Amino acid sequence: MTMILCFNYMLYRYLSFTKHFYTIPICFAKKFRLFQLSSIIYLTLQMKPSS
């Protein structure tokens, strides 16, 4: 019973988060995507063995 409640709570949190995420202004979303991209590039560069 508690497991179902916990799952419902997490699902509710996830849905509210996605709803909030979709209401974020486009300019902030672009900045966030750019930040995400740069962090991914940084991580891939970090994971490469230094020659």
CHARMM-style PDB file with segment names, atoms N, HN, CA, C and O in Angstrom:
ATOM      1  N   MET     1       0.840  -1.203   0.000  1.00  0.00      PROA
ATOM      2  CA  MET     1       0.000   0.000   0.000  1.00  0.00      PROA
ATOM      3  C   MET     1       0.880   1.260   0.000  1.00  0.00      PROA
ATOM      4  O   MET     1       0.653   2.187  -0.777  1.00  0.00      PROA
ATOM      5  N   THR     2       1.862   1.275   0.864  1.00  0.00      PROA
ATOM      6  HN  THR     2       2.046   0.522   1.495  1.00  0.00      PROA
ATOM      7  CA  THR     2       2.742   2.450   0.934  1.00  0.00      PROA
ATOM      8  C   THR     2       3.563   2.583  -0.345  1.00  0.00      PROA
ATOM      9  O   THR     2       3.893   3.691  -0.769  1.00  0.00      PROA
ATOM     10  N   MET     3       3.889   1.444  -0.953  1.00  0.00      PROA
ATOM     11  HN  MET     3       3.620   0.544  -0.608  1.00  0.00      PROA
ATOM     12  CA  MET     3       4.652   1.458  -2.195  1.00  0.00      PROA
ATOM     13  C   MET     3       3.850   2.156  -3.292  1.00  0.00      PROA
ATOM     14  O   MET     3       4.400   2.951  -4.055  1.00  0.00      PROA
ATOM     15  N   ILE     4       2.567   1.863  -3.373  1.00  0.00      PROA
ATOM     16  HN  ILE     4       2.120   1.218  -2.754  1.00  0.00      PROA
ATOM     17  CA  ILE     4       1.698   2.486  -4.375  1.00  0.00      PROA
ATOM     18  C   ILE     4       1.606   3.990  -4.121  1.00  0.00      PROA
ATOM     19  O   ILE     4       1.644   4.787  -5.058  1.00  0.00      PROA
ATOM     20  N   LEU     5       1.487   4.369  -2.861  1.00  0.00      PROA
ATOM     21  HN  LEU     5       1.456   3.722  -2.099  1.00  0.00      PROA
ATOM     22  CA  LEU     5       1.402   5.788  -2.525  1.00  0.00      PROA
ATOM     23  C   LEU     5       2.698   6.501  -2.888  1.00  0.00      PROA
ATOM     24  O   LEU     5       2.679   7.616  -3.410  1.00  0.00      PROA
ATOM     25  N   CYS     6       3.816   5.852  -2.608  1.00  0.00      PROA
ATOM     26  HN  CYS     6       3.831   4.946  -2.184  1.00  0.00      PROA
ATOM     27  CA  CYS     6       5.113   6.445  -2.923  1.00  0.00      PROA
ATOM     28  C   CYS     6       5.255   6.601  -4.426  1.00  0.00      PROA
ATOM     29  O   CYS     6       5.731   7.630  -4.905  1.00  0.00      PROA
ATOM     30  N   PHE     7       4.844   5.584  -5.172  1.00  0.00      PROA
ATOM     31  HN  PHE     7       4.457   4.748  -4.783  1.00  0.00      PROA
ATOM     32  CA  PHE     7       4.932   5.644  -6.630  1.00  0.00      PROA
ATOM     33  C   PHE     7       4.037   6.756  -7.178  1.00  0.00      PROA
ATOM     34  O   PHE     7       4.433   7.492  -8.081  1.00  0.00      PROA
ATOM     35  N   ASN     8       2.832   6.869  -6.624  1.00  0.00      PROA
ATOM     36  HN  ASN     8       2.511   6.270  -5.890  1.00  0.00      PROA
ATOM     37  CA  ASN     8       1.916   7.922  -7.056  1.00  0.00      PROA
ATOM     38  C   ASN     8       2.500   9.296  -6.758  1.00  0.00      PROA
ATOM     39  O   ASN     8       2.373  10.218  -7.562  1.00  0.00      PROA
ATOM     40  N   TYR     9       3.140   9.429  -5.599  1.00  0.00      PROA
ATOM     41  HN  TYR     9       3.244   8.679  -4.946  1.00  0.00      PROA
ATOM     42  CA  TYR     9       3.745  10.697  -5.227  1.00  0.00      PROA
ATOM     43  C   TYR     9       4.874  11.065  -6.192  1.00  0.00      PROA
ATOM     44  O   TYR     9       4.980  12.212  -6.626  1.00  0.00      PROA
ATOM     45  N   MET    10       5.709  10.088  -6.519  1.00  0.00      PROA
ATOM     46  HN  MET    10       5.623   9.156  -6.166  1.00  0.00      PROA
ATOM     47  CA  MET    10       6.812  10.338  -7.433  1.00  0.00      PROA
ATOM     48  C   MET    10       6.290  10.689  -8.824  1.00  0.00      PROA
ATOM     49  O   MET    10       6.828  11.576  -9.489  1.00  0.00      PROA
ATOM     50  N   LEU    11       5.246   9.994  -9.260  1.00  0.00      PROA
ATOM     51  HN  LEU    11       4.810   9.275  -8.720  1.00  0.00      PROA
ATOM     52  CA  LEU    11       4.645  10.278 -10.554  1.00  0.00      PROA
ATOM     53  C   LEU    11       4.073  11.692 -10.571  1.00  0.00      PROA
ATOM     54  O   LEU    11       4.211  12.422 -11.552  1.00  0.00      PROA
ATOM     55  N   TYR    12       3.425  12.062  -9.464  1.00  0.00      PROA
ATOM     56  HN  TYR    12       3.313  11.468  -8.667  1.00  0.00      PROA
ATOM     57  CA  TYR    12       2.859  13.406  -9.352  1.00  0.00      PROA
ATOM     58  C   TYR    12       3.967  14.457  -9.388  1.00  0.00      PROA
ATOM     59  O   TYR    12       3.834  15.485 -10.053  1.00  0.00      PROA
ATOM     60  N   ARG    13       5.047  14.198  -8.679  1.00  0.00      PROA
ATOM     61  HN  ARG    13       5.155  13.363  -8.139  1.00  0.00      PROA
ATOM     62  CA  ARG    13       6.169  15.122  -8.672  1.00  0.00      PROA
ATOM     63  C   ARG    13       6.768  15.248 -10.071  1.00  0.00      PROA
ATOM     64  O   ARG    13       7.110  16.346 -10.512  1.00  0.00      PROA
ATOM     65  N   TYR    14       6.893  14.117 -10.763  1.00  0.00      PROA
ATOM     66  HN  TYR    14       6.616  13.226 -10.404  1.00  0.00      PROA
ATOM     67  CA  TYR    14       7.461  14.118 -12.105  1.00  0.00      PROA
ATOM     68  C   TYR    14       6.586  14.905 -13.070  1.00  0.00      PROA
ATOM     69  O   TYR    14       7.084  15.696 -13.871  1.00  0.00      PROA
ATOM     70  N   LEU    15       5.275  14.681 -12.988  1.00  0.00      PROA
ATOM     71  HN  LEU    15       4.870  14.039 -12.338  1.00  0.00      PROA
ATOM     72  CA  LEU    15       4.351  15.380 -13.883  1.00  0.00      PROA
ATOM     73  C   LEU    15       4.349  16.876 -13.599  1.00  0.00      PROA
ATOM     74  O   LEU    15       4.322  17.683 -14.529  1.00  0.00      PROA
ATOM     75  N   SER    16       4.378  17.252 -12.332  1.00  0.00      PROA
ATOM     76  HN  SER    16       4.400  16.597 -11.577  1.00  0.00      PROA
ATOM     77  CA  SER    16       4.384  18.673 -11.999  1.00  0.00      PROA
ATOM     78  C   SER    16       5.698  19.321 -12.437  1.00  0.00      PROA
ATOM     79  O   SER    16       5.729  20.485 -12.835  1.00  0.00      PROA
ATOM     80  N   PHE    17       6.781  18.546 -12.356  1.00  0.00      PROA
ATOM     81  HN  PHE    17       6.756  17.600 -12.033  1.00  0.00      PROA
ATOM     82  CA  PHE    17       8.078  19.076 -12.784  1.00  0.00      PROA
ATOM     83  C   PHE    17       8.093  19.291 -14.291  1.00  0.00      PROA
ATOM     84  O   PHE    17       8.568  20.325 -14.762  1.00  0.00      PROA
ATOM     85  N   THR    18       7.582  18.332 -15.048  1.00  0.00      PROA
ATOM     86  HN  THR    18       7.196  17.493 -14.665  1.00  0.00      PROA
ATOM     87  CA  THR    18       7.565  18.473 -16.505  1.00  0.00      PROA
ATOM     88  C   THR    18       6.644  19.627 -16.912  1.00  0.00      PROA
ATOM     89  O   THR    18       6.941  20.374 -17.845  1.00  0.00      PROA
ATOM     90  N   LYS    19       5.522  19.762 -16.197  1.00  0.00      PROA
ATOM     91  HN  LYS    19       5.281  19.156 -15.439  1.00  0.00      PROA
ATOM     92  CA  LYS    19       4.615  20.869 -16.492  1.00  0.00      PROA
ATOM     93  C   LYS    19       5.322  22.201 -16.236  1.00  0.00      PROA
ATOM     94  O   LYS    19       5.206  23.137 -17.027  1.00  0.00      PROA
ATOM     95  N   HSD    20       6.044  22.273 -15.139  1.00  0.00      PROA
ATOM     96  HN  HSD    20       6.138  21.513 -14.497  1.00  0.00      PROA
ATOM     97  CA  HSD    20       6.792  23.482 -14.813  1.00  0.00      PROA
ATOM     98  C   HSD    20       7.886  23.713 -15.851  1.00  0.00      PROA
ATOM     99  O   HSD    20       8.161  24.850 -16.236  1.00  0.00      PROA
ATOM    100  N   PHE    21       8.506  22.623 -16.300  1.00  0.00      PROA
ATOM    101  HN  PHE    21       8.282  21.699 -15.987  1.00  0.00      PROA
ATOM    102  CA  PHE    21       9.584  22.728 -17.273  1.00  0.00      PROA
ATOM    103  C   PHE    21       9.064  23.262 -18.603  1.00  0.00      PROA
ATOM    104  O   PHE    21       9.750  24.026 -19.282  1.00  0.00      PROA
ATOM    105  N   TYR    22       7.848  22.857 -18.973  1.00  0.00      PROA
ATOM    106  HN  TYR    22       7.291  22.236 -18.421  1.00  0.00      PROA
ATOM    107  CA  TYR    22       7.295  23.319 -20.243  1.00  0.00      PROA
ATOM    108  C   TYR    22       6.835  24.775 -20.169  1.00  0.00      PROA
ATOM    109  O   TYR    22       6.646  25.414 -21.204  1.00  0.00      PROA
ATOM    110  N   THR    23       6.654  25.302 -18.969  1.00  0.00      PROA
ATOM    111  HN  THR    23       6.807  24.783 -18.128  1.00  0.00      PROA
ATOM    112  CA  THR    23       6.228  26.692 -18.862  1.00  0.00      PROA
ATOM    113  C   THR    23       7.414  27.639 -18.731  1.00  0.00      PROA
ATOM    114  O   THR    23       7.229  28.853 -18.647  1.00  0.00      PROA
ATOM    115  N   ILE    24       8.636  27.094 -18.712  1.00  0.00      PROA
ATOM    116  HN  ILE    24       8.786  26.107 -18.780  1.00  0.00      PROA
ATOM    117  CA  ILE    24       9.830  27.933 -18.655  1.00  0.00      PROA
ATOM    118  C   ILE    24       9.961  28.713 -19.955  1.00  0.00      PROA
ATOM    119  O   ILE    24       9.719  28.157 -21.026  1.00  0.00      PROA
ATOM    120  N   PRO    25      10.336  29.985 -19.891  1.00  0.00      PROA
ATOM    121  CA  PRO    25      10.513  30.776 -21.117  1.00  0.00      PROA
ATOM    122  C   PRO    25      11.544  30.155 -22.051  1.00  0.00      PROA
ATOM    123  O   PRO    25      12.464  29.460 -21.618  1.00  0.00      PROA
ATOM    124  N   ILE    26      11.366  30.424 -23.343  1.00  0.00      PROA
ATOM    125  HN  ILE    26      10.619  30.988 -23.694  1.00  0.00      PROA
ATOM    126  CA  ILE    26      12.214  29.810 -24.363  1.00  0.00      PROA
ATOM    127  C   ILE    26      13.677  30.242 -24.209  1.00  0.00      PROA
ATOM    128  O   ILE    26      14.586  29.436 -24.405  1.00  0.00      PROA
ATOM    129  N   CYS    27      13.898  31.489 -23.864  1.00  0.00      PROA
ATOM    130  HN  CYS    27      13.159  32.144 -23.704  1.00  0.00      PROA
ATOM    131  CA  CYS    27      15.271  31.982 -23.758  1.00  0.00      PROA
ATOM    132  C   CYS    27      16.017  31.239 -22.659  1.00  0.00      PROA
ATOM    133  O   CYS    27      17.189  30.904 -22.830  1.00  0.00      PROA
ATOM    134  N   PHE    28      15.361  30.978 -21.542  1.00  0.00      PROA
ATOM    135  HN  PHE    28      14.408  31.250 -21.404  1.00  0.00      PROA
ATOM    136  CA  PHE    28      15.998  30.220 -20.470  1.00  0.00      PROA
ATOM    137  C   PHE    28      16.242  28.780 -20.906  1.00  0.00      PROA
ATOM    138  O   PHE    28      17.258  28.180 -20.556  1.00  0.00      PROA
ATOM    139  N   ALA    29      15.297  28.228 -21.675  1.00  0.00      PROA
ATOM    140  HN  ALA    29      14.472  28.715 -21.959  1.00  0.00      PROA
ATOM    141  CA  ALA    29      15.447  26.864 -22.161  1.00  0.00      PROA
ATOM    142  C   ALA    29      16.647  26.767 -23.103  1.00  0.00      PROA
ATOM    143  O   ALA    29      17.393  25.788 -23.077  1.00  0.00      PROA
ATOM    144  N   LYS    30      16.819  27.793 -23.933  1.00  0.00      PROA
ATOM    145  HN  LYS    30      16.212  28.588 -23.955  1.00  0.00      PROA
ATOM    146  CA  LYS    30      17.968  27.802 -24.839  1.00  0.00      PROA
ATOM    147  C   LYS    30      19.261  27.878 -24.043  1.00  0.00      PROA
ATOM    148  O   LYS    30      20.217  27.160 -24.339  1.00  0.00      PROA
ATOM    149  N   LYS    31      19.297  28.735 -23.045  1.00  0.00      PROA
ATOM    150  HN  LYS    31      18.521  29.318 -22.805  1.00  0.00      PROA
ATOM    151  CA  LYS    31      20.490  28.842 -22.202  1.00  0.00      PROA
ATOM    152  C   LYS    31      20.780  27.523 -21.511  1.00  0.00      PROA
ATOM    153  O   LYS    31      21.931  27.096 -21.425  1.00  0.00      PROA
ATOM    154  N   PHE    32      19.725  26.877 -21.018  1.00  0.00      PROA
ATOM    155  HN  PHE    32      18.790  27.224 -21.087  1.00  0.00      PROA
ATOM    156  CA  PHE    32      19.901  25.616 -20.322  1.00  0.00      PROA
ATOM    157  C   PHE    32      20.414  24.545 -21.275  1.00  0.00      PROA
ATOM    158  O   PHE    32      21.264  23.733 -20.909  1.00  0.00      PROA
ATOM    159  N   ARG    33      19.884  24.547 -22.519  1.00  0.00      PROA
ATOM    160  HN  ARG    33      19.193  25.207 -22.816  1.00  0.00      PROA
ATOM    161  CA  ARG    33      20.330  23.556 -23.496  1.00  0.00      PROA
ATOM    162  C   ARG    33      21.794  23.794 -23.844  1.00  0.00      PROA
ATOM    163  O   ARG    33      22.561  22.845 -24.001  1.00  0.00      PROA
ATOM    164  N   LEU    34      22.179  25.058 -23.966  1.00  0.00      PROA
ATOM    165  HN  LEU    34      21.555  25.830 -23.839  1.00  0.00      PROA
ATOM    166  CA  LEU    34      23.569  25.389 -24.256  1.00  0.00      PROA
ATOM    167  C   LEU    34      24.467  24.934 -23.108  1.00  0.00      PROA
ATOM    168  O   LEU    34      25.545  24.385 -23.335  1.00  0.00      PROA
ATOM    169  N   PHE    35      24.021  25.162 -21.885  1.00  0.00      PROA
ATOM    170  HN  PHE    35      23.145  25.608 -21.700  1.00  0.00      PROA
ATOM    171  CA  PHE    35      24.785  24.734 -20.717  1.00  0.00      PROA
ATOM    172  C   PHE    35      24.909  23.222 -20.680  1.00  0.00      PROA
ATOM    173  O   PHE    35      25.971  22.684 -20.367  1.00  0.00      PROA
ATOM    174  N   GLN    36      23.797  22.523 -21.008  1.00  0.00      PROA
ATOM    175  HN  GLN    36      22.934  22.960 -21.263  1.00  0.00      PROA
ATOM    176  CA  GLN    36      23.805  21.077 -21.035  1.00  0.00      PROA
ATOM    177  C   GLN    36      24.798  20.571 -22.069  1.00  0.00      PROA
ATOM    178  O   GLN    36      25.578  19.659 -21.796  1.00  0.00      PROA
ATOM    179  N   LEU    37      24.766  21.164 -23.254  1.00  0.00      PROA
ATOM    180  HN  LEU    37      24.132  21.905 -23.476  1.00  0.00      PROA
ATOM    181  CA  LEU    37      25.651  20.771 -24.337  1.00  0.00      PROA
ATOM    182  C   LEU    37      27.107  20.990 -23.947  1.00  0.00      PROA
ATOM    183  O   LEU    37      27.950  20.123 -24.179  1.00  0.00      PROA
ATOM    184  N   SER    38      27.404  22.137 -23.359  1.00  0.00      PROA
ATOM    185  HN  SER    38      26.720  22.841 -23.170  1.00  0.00      PROA
ATOM    186  CA  SER    38      28.787  22.424 -22.977  1.00  0.00      PROA
ATOM    187  C   SER    38      29.253  21.471 -21.873  1.00  0.00      PROA
ATOM    188  O   SER    38      30.410  21.050 -21.869  1.00  0.00      PROA
ATOM    189  N   SER    39      28.368  21.131 -20.947  1.00  0.00      PROA
ATOM    190  HN  SER    39      27.429  21.473 -20.950  1.00  0.00      PROA
ATOM    191  CA  SER    39      28.755  20.204 -19.882  1.00  0.00      PROA
ATOM    192  C   SER    39      29.005  18.812 -20.444  1.00  0.00      PROA
ATOM    193  O   SER    39      29.904  18.106 -19.988  1.00  0.00      PROA
ATOM    194  N   ILE    40      28.203  18.414 -21.444  1.00  0.00      PROA
ATOM    195  HN  ILE    40      27.472  18.988 -21.815  1.00  0.00      PROA
ATOM    196  CA  ILE    40      28.402  17.104 -22.070  1.00  0.00      PROA
ATOM    197  C   ILE    40      29.742  17.079 -22.810  1.00  0.00      PROA
ATOM    198  O   ILE    40      30.484  16.100 -22.732  1.00  0.00      PROA
ATOM    199  N   ILE    41      30.045  18.169 -23.532  1.00  0.00      PROA
ATOM    200  HN  ILE    41      29.442  18.965 -23.596  1.00  0.00      PROA
ATOM    201  CA  ILE    41      31.330  18.252 -24.237  1.00  0.00      PROA
ATOM    202  C   ILE    41      32.477  18.211 -23.234  1.00  0.00      PROA
ATOM    203  O   ILE    41      33.479  17.531 -23.453  1.00  0.00      PROA
ATOM    204  N   TYR    42      32.323  18.943 -22.133  1.00  0.00      PROA
ATOM    205  HN  TYR    42      31.508  19.495 -21.955  1.00  0.00      PROA
ATOM    206  CA  TYR    42      33.361  18.967 -21.102  1.00  0.00      PROA
ATOM    207  C   TYR    42      33.588  17.582 -20.511  1.00  0.00      PROA
ATOM    208  O   TYR    42      34.727  17.169 -20.290  1.00  0.00      PROA
ATOM    209  N   LEU    43      32.488  16.864 -20.256  1.00  0.00      PROA
ATOM    210  HN  LEU    43      31.563  17.199 -20.435  1.00  0.00      PROA
ATOM    211  CA  LEU    43      32.603  15.529 -19.698  1.00  0.00      PROA
ATOM    212  C   LEU    43      33.265  14.570 -20.675  1.00  0.00      PROA
ATOM    213  O   LEU    43      34.080  13.738 -20.275  1.00  0.00      PROA
ATOM    214  N   THR    44      32.923  14.680 -21.948  1.00  0.00      PROA
ATOM    215  HN  THR    44      32.261  15.356 -22.273  1.00  0.00      PROA
ATOM    216  CA  THR    44      33.542  13.788 -22.928  1.00  0.00      PROA
ATOM    217  C   THR    44      35.031  14.096 -23.069  1.00  0.00      PROA
ATOM    218  O   THR    44      35.842  13.191 -23.268  1.00  0.00      PROA
ATOM    219  N   LEU    45      35.384  15.370 -22.966  1.00  0.00      PROA
ATOM    220  HN  LEU    45      34.725  16.105 -22.804  1.00  0.00      PROA
ATOM    221  CA  LEU    45      36.798  15.723 -23.028  1.00  0.00      PROA
ATOM    222  C   LEU    45      37.531  15.218 -21.791  1.00  0.00      PROA
ATOM    223  O   LEU    45      38.690  14.814 -21.879  1.00  0.00      PROA
ATOM    224  N   GLN    46      36.870  15.236 -20.654  1.00  0.00      PROA
ATOM    225  HN  GLN    46      35.928  15.564 -20.582  1.00  0.00      PROA
ATOM    226  CA  GLN    46      37.477  14.748 -19.424  1.00  0.00      PROA
ATOM    227  C   GLN    46      37.679  13.235 -19.479  1.00  0.00      PROA
ATOM    228  O   GLN    46      38.666  12.714 -18.961  1.00  0.00      PROA
ATOM    229  N   MET    47      36.729  12.532 -20.116  1.00  0.00      PROA
ATOM    230  HN  MET    47      35.927  12.956 -20.536  1.00  0.00      PROA
ATOM    231  CA  MET    47      36.795  11.081 -20.163  1.00  0.00      PROA
ATOM    232  C   MET    47      37.834  10.586 -21.171  1.00  0.00      PROA
ATOM    233  O   MET    47      38.290   9.446 -21.079  1.00  0.00      PROA
ATOM    234  N   LYS    48      38.210  11.434 -22.129  1.00  0.00      PROA
ATOM    235  HN  LYS    48      37.840  12.360 -22.203  1.00  0.00      PROA
ATOM    236  CA  LYS    48      39.242  11.032 -23.096  1.00  0.00      PROA
ATOM    237  C   LYS    48      40.586  10.887 -22.392  1.00  0.00      PROA
ATOM    238  O   LYS    48      40.937  11.721 -21.557  1.00  0.00      PROA
ATOM    239  N   PRO    49      41.339   9.846 -22.717  1.00  0.00      PROA
ATOM    240  CA  PRO    49      42.683   9.709 -22.128  1.00  0.00      PROA
ATOM    241  C   PRO    49      43.610  10.792 -22.659  1.00  0.00      PROA
ATOM    242  O   PRO    49      43.733  10.978 -23.870  1.00  0.00      PROA
ATOM    243  N   SER    50      44.245  11.486 -21.768  1.00  0.00      PROA
ATOM    244  HN  SER    50      44.145  11.334 -20.784  1.00  0.00      PROA
ATOM    245  CA  SER    50      45.129  12.569 -22.188  1.00  0.00      PROA
ATOM    246  C   SER    50      46.355  11.993 -22.880  1.00  0.00      PROA
ATOM    247  O   SER    50      47.058  11.151 -22.321  1.00  0.00      PROA
ATOM    248  N   SER    51      46.602  12.449 -24.088  1.00  0.00      PROA
ATOM    249  HN  SER    51      46.031  13.133 -24.542  1.00  0.00      PROA
ATOM    250  CA  SER    51      47.729  11.918 -24.861  1.00  0.00      PROA
ATOM    251  C   SER    51      49.022  12.662 -24.504  1.00  0.00      PROA
ATOM    252  OT1 SER    51      50.081  12.357 -25.052  1.00  0.00      PROA
TER     253      SER     51
END
